[in-house]
């Protein structure tokens, strides 16, 4: 990609650079600013979470190994916060190649990982190849595209199809009993069920529903029965959208595997 194309890609973009090494942080920021991007720096994961909670960033470059809080945890907290940068593209940056693939499967807050030293041409190509979901595609709104693509690439989609079918089945079963459990004041069971489903949703890329399930878990742990019942009722439409999208994608991937 030529330099003028890089300028077109990054011009006007707000970028949070989270990196504990001062020299690397400054050089990365300077390189982006020369492409007309606006940068803000964070020296560790804690500061990155704080800044992302106050300001809206288009892109967050997250060093994966930082003091106080590592990049993977910081990315997860930013996603769960629902703050102004919760939907930003978050790219993990690491000097450890084996770390990248593992984190992409285990930490669904990261959109992708790139090796150090960061190459802006590689970053631009990645951003160009992995656009944000289009609003008219309900499945893409419900499931993170990058996560689904990464899992599908493992074996052509066969395992993903089975996992999505399992998720749809688990959601159906859960919604048949959660209401009764809340009415029976069995909030601990609701919390355990929400925790398990949240983890499954995160692994498969259903981030929004995972966040709502995490809220349900926290309310159950606090014993807030009235708030728990209201939250469960409010999230039912999203659960149904996620279940339907999972079933539809499972059928599509099973046919192409």
C-alpha positions in Angstrom: 0.0 0.0 0.0 1.5 3.3 -1.1 2.0 6.1 1.4 -0.9 8.2 0.0 -3.1 5.2 0.6 -1.9 4.9 4.2 -2.7 8.6 4.7 -6.2 8.0 3.3 -6.6 5.0 5.6 -5.5 6.7 8.9 -6.3 10.3 8.3 -8.7 11.6 11.0 -8.6 8.3 12.9 -8.4 8.4 16.7 -6.0 5.9 17.9 -5.1 4.8 21.5 -1.6 3.4 21.7 -1.2 1.2 24.8 2.5 0.2 25.2 4.7 0.1 28.4 7.9 0.8 26.5 8.1 4.6 26.2 10.3 4.6 23.0 8.1 2.2 21.2 5.0 4.0 22.3 6.2 7.4 21.1 7.5 6.1 17.8 4.3 4.3 17.0 2.3 7.5 17.8 4.7 9.6 15.7 4.3 7.3 12.8 0.5 7.5 13.0 0.5 11.2 13.4 2.5 11.6 10.3 -0.4 9.9 8.5 -2.8 12.5 10.0 -4.1 10.3 12.8 -4.8 11.6 16.2 -3.1 9.6 18.9 -3.4 9.2 22.7 -0.9 7.2 24.7 -1.3 4.8 27.6 1.6 3.3 29.4 -0.2 0.2 30.7 -3.5 -1.7 30.7 -5.0 0.2 33.6 -4.5 3.5 31.9 -5.8 2.2 28.6 -9.1 1.1 30.2 -9.4 4.5 31.9 -8.8 6.4 28.7 -11.1 4.2 26.6 -13.8 4.8 29.2 -13.6 8.5 28.7 -12.9 8.9 25.0 -14.1 7.4 21.8 -11.3 5.8 19.8 -11.6 4.2 16.3 -8.6 1.9 16.9 -6.7 0.7 19.9 -3.2 -0.8 19.6 -2.8 -3.0 22.6 0.6 -4.4 23.7 -0.3 -7.8 25.2 2.4 -7.8 27.9 2.2 -4.7 30.2 2.5 -4.1 33.9 -0.5 -3.7 36.3 -2.8 -5.2 33.7 -2.0 -7.0 30.5 -3.4 -6.1 27.1 -5.8 -9.0 26.8 -7.5 -8.2 30.1 -7.6 -4.5 29.3 -9.3 -5.3 25.9 -11.9 -7.5 27.7 -12.7 -4.7 30.2 -13.0 -2.1 27.4 -15.5 -4.4 25.6 -17.5 -5.1 28.7 -17.7 -1.5 29.8 -20.1 -0.4 27.2 -18.2 2.8 27.1 -17.4 5.2 24.2 -14.7 2.8 22.9 -16.4 -0.5 23.5 -16.8 -1.0 19.7 -13.4 0.2 18.7 -11.2 -2.1 16.6 -8.7 -3.6 19.1 -5.5 -5.0 17.7 -3.1 -6.9 20.0 0.6 -6.3 19.4 3.1 -8.9 20.7 6.7 -9.9 20.3 5.7 -13.5 21.0 4.4 -15.2 17.8 2.8 -18.2 19.6 0.8 -15.9 21.8 -1.2 -14.4 18.9 -3.1 -17.4 17.7 -3.9 -18.6 21.2 -5.2 -15.2 22.3 -7.3 -14.8 19.2 -9.2 -18.0 20.1 -9.3 -17.5 23.9 -9.8 -13.7 24.1 -12.7 -12.6 22.0 -12.2 -8.9 22.8 -9.3 -8.8 20.3 -10.1 -8.3 16.7 -6.7 -9.5 15.6 -3.0 -9.7 16.6 0.1 -8.3 14.8 3.8 -9.0 15.6 6.3 -6.5 16.8 7.8 -4.3 15.4 4.5 -3.0 14.2 4.3 -2.5 10.4 1.8 0.2 9.4 1.3 -1.4 6.0 0.4 -4.7 7.6 -1.9 -2.8 10.0 -3.6 -1.0 7.2 -4.0 -4.2 5.2 -5.6 -5.9 8.2 -8.0 -3.0 8.7 -8.9 -3.1 5.1 -9.5 -6.9 5.0 -11.5 -7.0 8.3 -14.1 -4.2 8.1 -16.7 -3.6 10.8 -19.9 -5.6 10.4 -22.5 -4.0 8.0 -25.7 -2.9 9.8 -28.0 -4.7 7.3 -26.6 -8.2 8.1 -28.3 -9.5 11.2 -25.9 -12.4 11.7 -22.9 -10.1 11.4 -24.5 -7.7 13.9 -25.0 -10.6 16.4 -21.7 -12.4 15.9 -18.2 -10.9 15.6 -17.1 -11.5 12.0 -13.4 -11.8 12.8 -14.0 -14.4 15.5 -16.3 -16.5 13.3 -13.8 -16.3 10.4 -10.9 -17.4 12.7 -12.9 -20.4 14.1 -14.1 -21.4 10.6 -10.6 -21.4 9.3 -9.6 -24.2 11.8 -11.3 -27.0 9.8 -13.5 -25.3 7.2 -16.4 -24.7 9.4 -17.4 -28.2 10.6 -16.5 -27.7 14.2 -18.0 -24.2 14.2 -21.2 -25.5 12.8 -21.5 -28.0 15.6 -20.6 -25.4 18.2 -23.2 -23.0 16.9 -25.8 -25.7 16.9 -24.9 -26.4 20.5 -25.1 -22.8 21.5 -28.6 -22.5 20.0 -29.7 -25.6 21.9 -28.2 -24.3 25.1 -29.9 -20.9 24.8 -33.3 -22.6 24.1 -33.0 -24.8 27.2 -31.8 -21.9 29.4 -34.6 -19.6 28.5 -37.2 -22.3 29.2 -36.0 -22.5 32.9 -34.4 -19.2 33.9 -37.7 -17.4 34.4 -38.9 -20.2 36.7 -35.6 -20.2 38.6 -35.9 -16.5 39.2 -39.5 -16.8 40.4 -38.3 -19.6 42.7 -35.5 -17.4 44.0 -32.9 -19.8 42.8 -30.6 -17.0 41.9 -27.3 -18.9 42.4 -28.4 -21.4 39.7 -29.2 -18.5 37.4 -25.8 -17.0 38.1 -24.0 -20.3 37.3 -26.0 -20.8 34.1 -25.4 -17.3 33.0 -21.6 -17.6 33.6 -21.4 -20.8 31.5 -23.5 -19.3 28.7 -21.5 -16.1 28.7 -18.3 -18.0 28.2 -19.7 -20.0 25.4 -21.0 -16.8 23.7 -17.6 -15.1 24.0 -15.8 -18.0 22.5 -18.1 -18.1 19.5 -18.2 -14.3 19.0 -21.6 -13.4 20.3 -20.2 -10.6 22.4 -23.3 -8.5 23.0 -25.3 -11.4 24.4 -22.2 -12.4 26.4 -22.1 -9.0 28.0 -25.8 -9.1 28.9 -25.3 -12.6 30.4 -22.4 -11.3 32.5 -24.7 -8.6 33.8 -27.3 -11.3 34.6 -24.6 -13.2 36.5 -23.5 -10.2 38.5 -27.2 -9.4 39.5 -27.6 -13.0 40.6 -24.5 -12.9 42.7 -25.8 -9.7 44.3 -29.1 -11.3 45.0 -31.0 -8.5 43.2 -34.0 -10.6 42.3 -36.2 -7.7 40.9 -33.4 -6.3 38.8 -32.5 -9.8 37.7 -36.0 -10.4 36.5 -36.1 -7.1 34.6 -32.7 -7.7 32.9 -33.8 -11.2 31.9 -36.9 -9.9 30.3 -35.0 -7.1 28.5 -32.4 -9.4 27.0 -34.9 -12.0 25.6 -35.2 -10.4 22.2 -31.4 -10.4 21.8 -31.2 -14.0 22.9 -33.7 -14.9 20.2 -31.8 -13.1 17.6 -28.6 -14.8 18.6 -30.2 -18.2 18.6 -31.7 -17.7 15.2 -28.4 -16.4 13.8 -26.5 -19.3 15.3 -28.9 -21.8 13.7 -28.7 -20.1 10.3 -24.9 -19.9 10.3 -24.6 -23.5 11.5 -26.7 -24.6 8.5 -24.6 -22.5 6.1 -21.2 -23.7 7.5 -22.3 -27.3 7.7 -23.1 -27.2 4.0 -19.8 -25.7 3.0 -17.5 -27.7 5.3 
